[in-house]
Amino acid sequence: MCSFWNNPNDPASVRIDFERPFVTPPKVVVFFNCIALSINTNWRLKTTATDVDVEGFTLNIEIWLDTTFYAAAARVGWIAYPEDRRHIFSTSVSTMDIRNEHLPQHQHNKEISFNSVEFLQKPSVFIALNSLDISKNGGLRVNAYVDGVSTTRLVWHIDSWANTTLYSAGATIIAFN
């Protein structure tokens, strides 16, 4: 977890060093676990991991347009695991995998397969938000979850409700045995 910005709206990056180096560059997934945004502007933010190597990676938080982001209150979680680890699948998904951000709607879901990862039993699944683009003119209501989990696939959902205008949202998914 990190918080490392002093000024609202400063897009920022910070190098994260692993406690111990990996043999090969690992897979790294990132997600928000605390955000603070102004109620006076739309809520647009995204976190990514870049420049991954055996020693660490760069953690990025990006905001755009009129968003006011209070970064001192931000917390981003991350998980790194060996790229050749069997029985772990990870990916990022987005409502924009389904539709254009100019067509807001409340319900989003899509089936994905675990590709070449073979699970011997139904995996445990972790899902967390890694991006948001939501209008300030309603509430900030968003829910990310999965269902239909089997040894070969799952269905992810990112939903909003009531007066929330969800332009887009993204999530990190990790499935593991």
Salt bridges, closest charged atoms under 4 A:
ASP17 OD1 - ARG15 NE 3.57
GLU19 OE2 - ARG20 NH1 3.46
ASP53 OD1 - ARG15 NH2 2.84
ASP66 OD1 - ARG44 NH1 2.63
GLU111 OE1 - ARG153 NE 2.99
ASP133 OD1 - ARG44 NE 3.18
ASP147 OD2 - HIS157 NE2 3.02
